[in-house]
Amino acid sequence: MALVSYVALYITMWAPVALWDNEGWLFLYPIFLAAWVPVGILSAASLGLSIVSSVRHEVRRSLAVVSLAMAALLLTASLPALWFGPGPL
């Protein structure tokens, strides 16, 4: 859920910049950053739940590792990626 929300937010924010080489929606930048807060909360919850499920051995080991890695990556890298965008185009 957090990944899908983040991808939609990222595409909405940076697609006009990449496609039409203009500022696009960047005047709404503070709103996009505020919209990231629920994504961060969802990814933190996912990280916590994946740790709990791996400790309790409720899921297969490979699934727990993938879920843990994805939640950690989304939590740590999503805000800087949203901040800096797609890089030099």
C-alpha beads as a LAMMPS data file, in Angstrom:
LAMMPS data file: protein, C-alpha beads

89 atoms
88 bonds

1 atom types
1 bond types

-500.0 500.0 xlo xhi
-500.0 500.0 ylo yhi
-500.0 500.0 zlo zhi

Masses

1 110.0

Atoms # bond

1 1 1 0.000 0.000 0.000
2 1 1 2.746 2.445 0.923
3 1 1 4.686 1.668 -2.250
4 1 1 1.675 2.238 -4.496
5 1 1 0.877 5.518 -2.726
6 1 1 4.455 6.691 -3.053
7 1 1 4.679 5.817 -6.743
8 1 1 1.461 7.721 -7.440
9 1 1 2.748 10.724 -5.501
10 1 1 6.126 10.661 -7.250
11 1 1 4.625 10.359 -10.727
12 1 1 2.107 13.118 -10.047
13 1 1 4.849 15.428 -8.863
14 1 1 7.652 14.759 -11.322
15 1 1 5.966 13.567 -14.549
16 1 1 5.269 17.094 -15.879
17 1 1 8.889 18.044 -15.256
18 1 1 10.206 14.996 -17.088
19 1 1 7.706 14.993 -19.944
20 1 1 7.281 18.669 -20.771
21 1 1 10.536 20.075 -19.403
22 1 1 8.832 22.698 -17.281
23 1 1 8.096 23.248 -13.622
24 1 1 4.796 21.399 -13.783
25 1 1 3.344 20.946 -10.329
26 1 1 6.428 22.120 -8.432
27 1 1 4.616 25.183 -7.107
28 1 1 2.674 22.662 -4.987
29 1 1 5.931 21.276 -3.585
30 1 1 5.057 21.833 0.120
31 1 1 1.767 20.002 -0.364
32 1 1 3.553 17.051 -1.969
33 1 1 5.985 16.877 0.929
34 1 1 3.097 16.961 3.408
35 1 1 1.393 14.211 1.407
36 1 1 4.495 12.071 1.977
37 1 1 3.776 11.872 5.736
38 1 1 1.102 9.133 5.387
39 1 1 3.476 7.210 3.091
40 1 1 6.149 7.400 5.776
41 1 1 3.710 6.261 8.429
42 1 1 2.544 3.336 6.283
43 1 1 6.090 2.236 5.515
44 1 1 7.101 2.511 9.187
45 1 1 4.089 0.393 10.143
46 1 1 4.973 -2.115 7.445
47 1 1 8.545 -2.250 8.702
48 1 1 7.351 -2.877 12.245
49 1 1 4.877 -5.540 11.189
50 1 1 7.453 -7.356 9.083
51 1 1 9.867 -7.399 12.025
52 1 1 7.150 -8.755 14.322
53 1 1 6.087 -11.427 11.848
54 1 1 9.668 -12.549 11.271
55 1 1 10.296 -12.764 15.028
56 1 1 7.147 -14.841 15.484
57 1 1 8.041 -16.972 12.446
58 1 1 4.574 -16.457 10.991
59 1 1 5.708 -16.113 7.397
60 1 1 8.243 -17.802 5.188
61 1 1 11.780 -16.527 5.644
62 1 1 12.207 -15.254 2.077
63 1 1 8.936 -13.323 2.175
64 1 1 9.857 -11.745 5.508
65 1 1 13.244 -10.630 4.200
66 1 1 11.746 -9.095 1.050
67 1 1 9.042 -7.328 3.032
68 1 1 11.555 -6.026 5.559
69 1 1 13.945 -4.792 2.874
70 1 1 11.209 -3.086 0.859
71 1 1 9.751 -1.318 3.890
72 1 1 13.192 -0.169 5.058
73 1 1 14.117 1.091 1.595
74 1 1 10.834 2.930 1.193
75 1 1 11.131 4.513 4.621
76 1 1 14.713 5.691 4.182
77 1 1 14.902 6.558 0.489
78 1 1 11.447 7.828 -0.399
79 1 1 11.699 11.345 1.027
80 1 1 15.122 12.131 -0.505
81 1 1 13.938 10.725 -3.845
82 1 1 10.819 12.861 -3.689
83 1 1 12.903 15.900 -2.714
84 1 1 15.519 15.635 -5.467
85 1 1 13.307 14.174 -8.170
86 1 1 14.452 12.308 -11.252
87 1 1 17.857 14.006 -11.394
88 1 1 19.222 16.006 -14.279
89 1 1 17.054 15.525 -17.317

Bonds

1 1 1 2
2 1 2 3
3 1 3 4
4 1 4 5
5 1 5 6
6 1 6 7
7 1 7 8
8 1 8 9
9 1 9 10
10 1 10 11
11 1 11 12
12 1 12 13
13 1 13 14
14 1 14 15
15 1 15 16
16 1 16 17
17 1 17 18
18 1 18 19
19 1 19 20
20 1 20 21
21 1 21 22
22 1 22 23
23 1 23 24
24 1 24 25
25 1 25 26
26 1 26 27
27 1 27 28
28 1 28 29
29 1 29 30
30 1 30 31
31 1 31 32
32 1 32 33
33 1 33 34
34 1 34 35
35 1 35 36
36 1 36 37
37 1 37 38
38 1 38 39
39 1 39 40
40 1 40 41
41 1 41 42
42 1 42 43
43 1 43 44
44 1 44 45
45 1 45 46
46 1 46 47
47 1 47 48
48 1 48 49
49 1 49 50
50 1 50 51
51 1 51 52
52 1 52 53
53 1 53 54
54 1 54 55
55 1 55 56
56 1 56 57
57 1 57 58
58 1 58 59
59 1 59 60
60 1 60 61
61 1 61 62
62 1 62 63
63 1 63 64
64 1 64 65
65 1 65 66
66 1 66 67
67 1 67 68
68 1 68 69
69 1 69 70
70 1 70 71
71 1 71 72
72 1 72 73
73 1 73 74
74 1 74 75
75 1 75 76
76 1 76 77
77 1 77 78
78 1 78 79
79 1 79 80
80 1 80 81
81 1 81 82
82 1 82 83
83 1 83 84
84 1 84 85
85 1 85 86
86 1 86 87
87 1 87 88
88 1 88 89
